[in-house]
């Protein structure tokens, strides 16, 4: 093919691409996309998670413990320091942690006890990271963490022990409800949304379960019964379908 022929073919391909792209910019196409995003199709939710709020919390606790997470339940965020210090003593952990900058966590008096506490991203030698979850998912005992400047992703992954607080009224039935609640909250899309189910583990080495393979080897979930200040997830459901 001559140079002029190649140029003619290239021009024809580019012209078709421009035409296709232009056709996708008309108002009708844009409105179709907006409507599809605003009204996502209902999905099936496991019937085992379609429970009253207290039974759903218990299912979350049972499922979290089944994947080697430790779970404590307290009345107020102000009780966090004492609860965490007791956990550290039982597991012979150093009385030192780095925490997220979070209004709920800051309801506690971190200066009046035995714990050495600082806020911010963790360093490599920090033994414990404390963060707050956006929601818990009863279906699998999973925590939903949304990253931002005040809640670095590394808090839940870099230290050997992760402590994650979640309000009891933010326990959703299933993944779909938690994601639907995040959209309803109107928060900007974060860099990452992490779903954490138990401590890090792997069975790749001789088919033997190893905790802490590529993240924390110990996870403490602290359920807090004090109202979170956000809409209870019990009232937010993405679908009525069951399977």
N, C-alpha and C positions, 0 to 999 in steps of 0.2 A: 504494500500500500504506500502510495506517495505521501510526502509530508503534508500536502494540501488535503489529501483524503483523510489522514489521521486527524487533522485539525477540524475538518467538517464533522467527523464522527464525534469527536469530543464536544464540539459545539452543540450537536444534536442531543447528546446525553445531558449536558448541563442545562439545556433549555427544558428538557422534560423534568429534571429535578426542580428547576425554578417554578415550573408550572404546578408540580405536585405540592411543593411547599406553600405556594400562594393559595392553592385551593383549600389548604388546611387552616388558613388564617381567617376565613370568613366568619361572620358572627354566629351563624347557625352551628358550625362545628365547635366553636368555643363554648357555646351554651350547652351543647350535648355533653362535653367533657365536664363542665361545672355541675350539671345535674347528676352525672354518674358519680362524681366524687362526693356530692352532698347526700346522696341517697344510696349508700352501699347496700347490696343485697343481704338479707338476713342469713345468718349461718347457724349451723347446729351447735348446741351447747350440751355437754354431757349432763344427763338428768341427775347424776349423783351430786352435782354442785348446786342444783337449783333448790336451795334450802333457805330457811329463815336465817337472819343474821348470826345468831349465836351458834347454830349448828354449822353454819358456813365457816365461822372462826375455828370451831373445833376440827372441822375437816382440814383446814389449812394447817393447824398445829400437827395433826396426825400425819399429813403428807410431808410436811417439812422434817419431822423427826424420822420418817421412813427413809429419807435420803441423807441421814447423818447430821442434820442441823440440830443445834440446841435451841430451845425456845423458852423464853421467860415472858410472863404476862404481868404488867404492872398497871396501877391506876393512873399515874400522872407522869408527864415528862420530867417533872422535878425529882422523881424517884430514880432516874437513870443512873446517876453516879454511884449510889449505894448498890444498885443491882449489878452494875458492871464490876464494881470493886469486889463484890462477893464472888462473881464468876471468875475473876482473875485469881482470887485466893484458892478457889477449888481446883483450878488448873495450873497453879504455880506459875502464873504469868507476871511479867513486870508491870508495876502500877503506872503505866505510861501509854498514852494514846494520842492520835491526831484525829481531829474531827472536822466534819463539814461546817461551814458557816450557815446555820439554819435557825430560823426564829423559834422553831419548836424545840430543837435541842438546847437552845440558849435559855429556855425557861428553867433549866437546872442550874444549881450553883456548883460550878466546876472548880471553884477556888477554895471550897470549905472542907474538902476531904483529903483522902490519901493519894488521889490520882494526880499525875502530872499531865496536863492537857494543853495542847495548842491547836489552833485552827489553821487550815490550809491544806495544800497537797502533801501527801506523804513522801518521806525520804526512804531510801533503800533499807535503812536500819530501824525504821519505825515498826514496833511489834504488832500494833493494833490500829485499825482504821475504823472510825465510827461515822456512819452516814445515815440518811433517812430515805426510805423508799417512797415512791409516789403511790404504790399500791402493792397489795399481796394478792395472790391468785389461789383460791381454794382448791381448784381442780388438781393442782400438782404441787402445792406448797412452794410456789415460786414467788420471788420478789421482783418488782418492776422498778428499775432505777433509771431516772432521766438525768443525763449529765448536763452541767452548766458550770459557770465560774465558781459558784459556791459549793458545788457537789462534784468534784473531780472524779472521773471514772476510776482513777487509780486507788481511791480510798477503799474500794471494795475488792481490789485485785492485787495490789502490791504487798500490803502487810500480810504476815503469816496468819493473823487472826482478823476476821471481819466481824464487826458488830453493826447490825442494821436495824434501826427502829422503824416501825410502821404502825400508824393508828389502826385500832381494831375496826373503826368504821370505814376503813379503806380496803377491806378484804372483798375482792370481787369474786364472782362465780367462776369466770373463765377468762382466758386471754382476751377474747373479743370485748368483754365488758371493760377491762382495764384500758385497752387501747381507745375504746369509745369514750371513756371518761377523760382520757388525756386530750382527745380532740375537743370535747366539750369545755374543758378548762380554758381553752383559748390560748394556751402557751405556745410560744414560738417553737418550731421544730428544733430539737437539740442536736448536738453533734452525734450523740448515740443514745439509744434506749437499750439497756441491758436487762436481760431476764436471767436471774440467778436462782438456781435450784440446788440448794445444799452446797457444801464446800467443794472445792476443785478435786476431781478424782479421775483416775485413768485405770483401765484394765489391760493396757497394751503390753505391760511387762509381765510375761509368762502368765497372762490371764489372771493376775493377782491384783485385787483392788488396792490402789495407792492413793491416799489422800494428799492434797497439796501438790499435785503433779504440775500444774501450770497456773497456780493461784493460791488463795488461802486454803490451808488444810483444816481450818476450824471456822465455823460460822455460828454466831449467836444472833438469833432473831428476837427482838424485844417488841412484843405487842403492847401498845399503850392504849388504855381504854378512854383516856381523856379525848374529848371531841377534837378533831383535827382542824376545824375551821373551814374545811372544804365541804362540798356536797358529799354526803355519805355515798359510797359506791353501791350500797345496798339498794339505792333508789335509781341507779343507772344501769340499764340493761340494753345491750346492743341488739338482742334477738330474743324471741320467745320460743324459738325452735329447740327441740331436744333430740338427742340420739341415744 
